[in-house]
Amino acid sequence: MISNQILQSTIDGIRNISRVELSVMDVDGKEMVSTFDMSDCADSVVSFAASLADSQEAMGYQFFKIYDEQHLEYILVAAGSGEEVYTIGKIAAFQIQNLLVAYKERFDKDNFIKNLLLDNMLLVDIYSRSKKLHIKAEVPRSVVLIELKDGNDNTLMDLVTGFVTQNVGTKDFVSAVDETNIIIVHELTEADHAKELTRRTGNLFAFLKRESTKTARISYGTVVTDIREVSRSYKEAKMALDVGKIFFDDRDIIAYSELGIGRLIYQLPLPLCRMFIREIFGGRSPDEFDEETLTTIDKFFENNLNVSETSRQLFIHRNTLVYRLDKLQKSSGLDIRVFDDAITFKIALMVVKYMRYMEKLDL
């Protein structure tokens, strides 16, 4: 269904060009939008709607029927008589008829994409409906997810839709399946898909930061080449958004391919996580070490277990760093200079971070 705002804008534009007053009414004679007072035409509209004629002149007005497929949707009324008013009325009716087709197709495509993302379609229906809607089945696509801290609204949806249409094209789809997320199904055109996605999401984030007061985070899934796999890319984008909040909270844009071991930890049950920490550290948690020790550990991992480079960046003597690592080994039983112990400690830190995040959600 076309919004009244679009209908009003359409007849206002035609009226400004032709100087013919127009009104769109429903089949019960109720005024939808108008450029003049139509209160005296309600009975005539109802009578015309019940007739077999597609157009009619009466009482100084021209009446035209507008159909949605075979269903009578609107009655267009043009004020005046004569060939010129009739022609303007036919043009206005034709324009609204085309708007109905366009908006119906857009609505159908939006429903198709939503059902596709949510796995609400049979495989055979996916291909038959995509063909009917003229959506290519075998092209590279990736789902981009925009989470808004303060929730979604129609204004922001319009902003994103406008940005995608102007900067990418009409082959991409913009939709929403809940109140906080906007979804873009990108159709990729460049040979280097990773580079194209990085550029597009970067431009999108910069646009949202400039045009909207809402805080946004962006994530995206892997590239899929078949339309039936779009839902997988969507699930990956959702996971990237959640995992990114835990392990990459300083980043505004995160790709599923960048999650690393974080996506594995995210799927672990909390009882198993607690058991792992208890077995490795006894009754102590690795995030309970003093700030100096935690800073040393983070910098040591950041420099790939390189003692010399870590001591240089921490502005401490190499022997001081060795002393801190020896002290950590005595208190934890793990020597993070040894690769296996370093992996264990790194995973433990991530597991604890995940546990803390999930416990906050339960509060």
Secondary structure, DSSP 4 states (H G I P E B T S, - for coil): ---HHHHHHHHHHHHHHH---EEEE-TTS-EEEESS--TT-HHHHHHHHHSS-SEEEETTEEEEEEEETTEEEEEEEEES-SHHHHHHHHHHHHHHHHHHHHHHHHHHHHHHHHHHHTT-S-HHHHHHHHHHTT--SSS-EEEEEEEETT---HHHHHHHHHHHHHHT-TTSEEE-SSSSEEEEEEEP-SS-HHHHHHHHHHHHHHHHHHH-SS-EEEEE---BSSGGGHHHHHHHHHHHHHHHHHH-TT-SEEEGGG-TTHHHHTTS-HHHHHHHHHHHHTT--GGGS-HHHHHHHHHHHHTTT-HHHHHHHHTS-HHHHHHHHHHHHHHHS--TTSHHHHHHHHHHHHHHHHHHHHHHHH-
